[in-house]
Amino acid sequence: MIEVVNFIVHSFDLDHLDLAWDVSDTAEVVERYHFYVLRSVDGIAGPYEVIAGPFDNCNKFRDPDVKLLHKWRFYFYKIRIVHKDTKAVTEFGPEALAAKPDRITLEINHRMELLLREKVGRKCLFFPVLTSGQRCPQCWSVGKRGNTTGRAEQQNCLTCYDTTYVGGYATPILTFVQIDPGPVEPQLTDISERAMMNTTGRTSAYPPMKPRDMIVDPQNARWQVEKVPPTAKRGAIGHQELVLHMIPKPDIRYAVPVLDPLFEYNNREYTRPMNTGSVK
């Protein structure tokens, strides 16, 4: 099976993204394989859809169906290779328009992930909010002539979870996040009093987070990402600091199904137990 190397996404234009890759040295006939380009918007874990292919012995592709004016929308790409005879499938990626980390940044990522996994982090589910796709047919305002007001007409929609896009969120990702304890503050409204909580947190460079994404902890507390001040070296993300807002319990986002079981992660104990007995 052939392999794809040097897979990059780059562009100096707001109208398209350019993909380029190489095929590693091989004795196989490259023409025996089909190449496909897959893309996911917002979710690095998917869902991915085929946007181009099949190609024969191709190593470049230009994607014009992008909207790069959005400040925090992510486009992730994969290359799929299918053998024409055996139908064997191999995928490479994902890759996005981002700076490549050097060895120091990779070591920072490794140590941050180790710290979160072994000491200070908690196992959480990360839900990337959708910023494009099919508009919600239940709440999105569309007139008889197809015109739209650009807003939702109702709240607590089970089709889009008030994101205005069908499904609301991309494929969730299991990750480790350190969430700091925060003060509980009362918020008075005309009809009730709510307990509000805003706090901070941090995670590694993966998965990339953006405002309005959602994090679910093992106690089913659901947090909306408000800000993501990252730490970067030469443009490559080392780790992500988070400003979080606890979503109130009556919110429709508590109806987002959680399919993966969540449980507390048992931290590895690096210190030996203290001997409290008397020393003779």
C-alpha positions in Angstrom: 0.0 0.0 0.0 1.3 3.4 -0.9 1.7 6.2 1.7 1.0 9.9 1.6 3.7 12.2 3.1 4.2 15.9 3.4 0.5 16.6 3.5 -0.1 20.3 3.9 -2.9 22.8 3.6 -2.0 26.4 2.6 -3.4 29.5 0.9 -2.7 33.2 0.5 -6.2 33.8 -0.9 -9.5 34.2 0.9 -11.4 32.4 -1.9 -9.8 28.9 -1.7 -7.6 26.5 0.2 -4.8 24.6 -1.6 -3.9 21.0 -0.6 -0.6 19.4 -1.6 1.0 16.0 -0.7 3.6 13.6 -1.9 3.6 9.8 -2.3 6.5 8.1 -0.5 9.0 6.1 -2.6 7.5 2.8 -3.6 7.9 0.0 -6.1 4.1 -0.2 -6.6 2.3 1.3 -9.6 0.6 4.4 -8.3 -2.0 4.3 -11.2 -3.5 1.3 -9.5 -4.9 3.6 -6.8 -7.7 6.1 -6.6 -7.3 9.3 -4.6 -10.1 11.1 -2.7 -10.2 14.3 -0.8 -12.3 14.4 2.4 -13.3 17.5 4.4 -14.9 18.2 7.8 -16.0 21.6 8.9 -15.4 22.5 12.6 -15.0 18.8 13.8 -11.5 17.3 13.6 -13.1 13.9 14.4 -15.7 14.3 11.7 -18.0 13.7 10.1 -16.0 13.8 6.9 -17.5 13.9 3.4 -15.9 13.2 0.1 -15.5 16.5 -1.8 -13.4 15.4 -4.7 -12.3 12.2 -6.5 -11.5 9.7 -7.7 -8.2 11.0 -9.0 -5.3 9.0 -10.6 -1.8 9.8 -9.4 -2.8 13.3 -8.1 -0.9 15.3 -5.5 -2.6 18.7 -5.5 -6.2 20.0 -5.0 -7.8 23.4 -4.7 -11.0 23.7 -2.6 -13.0 26.8 -3.6 -16.0 25.9 -1.4 -14.7 27.6 1.7 -15.6 30.8 3.6 -12.4 32.0 5.2 -13.9 35.3 6.5 -15.2 33.5 9.5 -12.8 34.1 12.3 -12.8 30.7 14.0 -14.2 28.2 11.6 -11.9 25.2 11.0 -11.5 23.1 7.8 -10.0 19.7 8.3 -8.9 17.5 5.4 -8.0 13.8 4.8 -6.6 12.0 1.8 -8.2 8.6 1.1 -6.5 6.0 -1.1 -8.4 3.1 -2.5 -6.8 0.2 -4.4 -8.7 -0.3 -7.7 -8.5 -4.1 -7.5 -8.5 -5.1 -3.8 -10.6 -2.1 -2.7 -8.3 -1.7 0.3 -8.7 1.7 1.9 -6.2 3.9 3.7 -6.7 7.4 5.0 -4.1 10.0 5.9 -4.6 13.2 8.0 -6.4 15.2 9.2 -4.6 18.4 8.3 -5.7 22.0 8.6 -4.5 25.5 7.8 -2.2 25.9 10.7 1.5 26.4 11.5 3.5 23.2 11.9 5.0 22.7 15.4 8.7 22.3 15.8 10.4 19.8 18.1 10.2 22.1 21.1 6.4 22.7 20.6 5.9 19.0 20.2 7.6 18.4 23.5 5.4 21.1 25.1 2.3 19.3 23.8 3.6 16.0 25.0 4.3 17.2 28.5 1.0 19.1 28.7 -0.9 16.0 27.7 1.0 13.9 30.2 0.3 16.4 33.0 -3.4 16.5 32.2 -3.7 12.7 31.8 -1.8 11.7 34.9 -2.2 14.6 37.4 -4.5 17.5 37.0 -6.9 16.8 34.1 -10.3 15.2 34.1 -11.8 13.1 31.3 -14.3 15.2 29.4 -16.3 15.1 26.2 -15.6 18.0 23.8 -18.4 19.0 21.4 -17.3 21.3 18.5 -20.2 23.6 17.7 -21.2 23.8 14.0 -20.7 27.1 12.2 -21.9 25.9 8.7 -24.0 23.3 7.1 -27.8 22.8 6.8 -29.8 25.5 8.6 -32.4 24.2 11.0 -35.8 23.7 9.3 -37.6 24.1 12.6 -36.4 27.4 14.0 -34.4 29.2 11.2 -36.5 32.1 9.7 -37.2 31.4 6.0 -40.0 33.1 4.1 -42.2 31.8 1.3 -39.8 33.2 -1.3 -36.8 31.7 0.4 -35.6 34.9 2.0 -34.3 34.8 5.5 -34.0 37.3 8.4 -30.7 35.7 9.5 -32.0 34.7 12.9 -33.8 31.9 14.7 -37.6 32.4 15.4 -37.7 30.2 18.5 -35.6 28.8 21.3 -35.1 25.4 22.9 -35.0 23.7 19.5 -34.3 19.9 19.7 -33.2 19.8 16.0 -30.2 22.3 16.3 -29.9 22.9 20.1 -30.2 26.6 19.4 -27.1 26.6 17.1 -29.3 27.2 14.0 -27.5 24.2 12.3 -29.0 20.7 12.1 -27.4 18.5 14.7 -25.8 21.4 16.5 -22.4 19.8 17.1 -19.8 17.8 15.2 -18.5 14.4 16.4 -17.5 14.6 20.1 -14.0 13.9 21.2 -12.8 12.4 24.5 -10.1 14.6 26.0 -8.6 15.7 29.3 -9.3 19.2 30.6 -8.3 20.9 33.8 -11.3 23.0 35.0 -10.5 25.4 37.8 -13.1 25.8 40.7 -15.0 29.1 40.3 -17.3 31.2 42.4 -21.1 30.6 42.2 -22.8 33.9 41.7 -26.5 34.6 41.8 -28.1 36.3 38.8 -31.5 37.9 39.4 -34.0 38.1 36.6 -37.6 39.3 36.5 -39.0 35.9 37.3 -36.3 33.9 39.0 -32.8 33.7 40.5 -30.1 31.6 38.8 -26.7 30.4 40.1 -24.1 31.4 37.6 -20.5 30.2 37.4 -17.6 31.4 35.3 -14.2 30.0 35.5 -11.0 29.1 33.7 -9.4 25.9 32.4 -6.7 24.6 30.2 -6.1 21.8 27.8 -3.5 20.7 25.3 -3.3 21.8 21.7 -5.6 18.9 20.6 -8.4 19.2 19.9 -8.5 22.8 18.7 -11.2 24.8 20.5 -13.2 27.9 19.6 -15.9 30.1 21.2 -19.3 28.4 21.7 -17.9 24.9 21.8 -19.2 22.7 24.7 -17.3 20.6 27.3 -19.1 18.0 29.3 -17.5 16.7 32.5 -18.2 13.4 34.3 -20.8 15.0 36.5 -22.7 16.2 33.5 -21.8 19.8 34.1 -21.8 21.5 30.7 -19.5 24.3 30.0 -19.5 26.8 27.1 -16.1 27.9 25.8 -16.2 31.7 25.9 -12.5 32.6 25.0 -9.5 30.6 24.0 -6.2 32.4 24.7 -3.6 30.0 23.4 0.1 29.7 24.1 2.0 29.5 20.8 5.5 29.2 19.5 6.1 30.5 16.0 2.4 30.3 15.3 2.1 26.6 16.5 -0.2 26.1 19.5 1.5 24.7 22.6 -1.6 24.5 24.8 -4.9 26.3 25.2 -6.1 28.4 28.1 -9.9 28.5 28.4 -12.5 30.9 29.7 -15.6 28.8 30.6 -19.2 29.5 31.4 -21.3 26.9 33.1 -24.5 26.4 31.0 -27.6 26.7 33.2 -29.5 23.4 33.8 -32.8 24.4 32.0 -30.8 25.1 28.8 -31.6 22.9 25.8 -28.0 21.9 25.4 -28.4 19.5 28.3 -30.5 17.5 25.8 -27.5 16.9 23.6 -27.0 13.1 23.9 -23.8 11.8 25.5 -23.2 8.3 24.0 -19.7 7.6 25.4 -19.6 6.6 29.1 -17.8 9.1 31.2 -16.1 8.2 34.4 -13.4 9.6 36.8 -9.9 9.0 35.7 -7.7 7.3 38.4 -4.5 9.3 38.5 -1.3 7.3 38.8 0.3 7.6 42.2 3.9 8.5 42.0 4.6 8.8 45.8 4.9 5.9 48.2 2.4 5.8 51.1 3.7 7.3 54.3 4.4 4.9 57.1 2.6 6.2 60.2 3.9 3.5 62.5 6.5 4.3 65.2 10.1 4.1 64.3 12.1 1.7 66.5 
